[in-house]
Amino acid sequence: MTREESETVIRRLVEEWVELRGVTEEQSGAPSFSDFYSWLQQDYSPYLDFRSATSVQADVERWFNDELGQDGLN
């Protein structure tokens, strides 16, 4: 899988995960990247199989933060 293909799917999965979990900032602060990444590893691991200049986890965290408007938090 290419990085671009994974990015497209993972960005969509961020929104799906937030909906499924009912995660809101009011409930528990910012949604947890580590919880999201664990969920990806369990259910969507093929999308984590791409080459990265930094690390796969770092790329996914950047996309997660971007999708949730948390760019400046980490």
C-alpha positions, 0 to 999 in steps of 0.5 A: 500500500502506498503512503498516499493510499493509507493517508486517504483511508486513515484520515477517513477512519479518524472521523469514523473512530470519533463517531464510533467512540462518541469522543468529544472534547467536552467528555474527556479532553482531546481524543487519544491518539494512542487509543486510535492507533491501537484501534488501527493496529487491531482492525486496520493494520494493512493501512499501517504498512507503508514507507515513511521518511520518519515513522509510520506512527508519526505520519498517522499522528500528524494526520490524526491531529490534522483531521481533529484540528489539534495540529498545535497540541503535540 
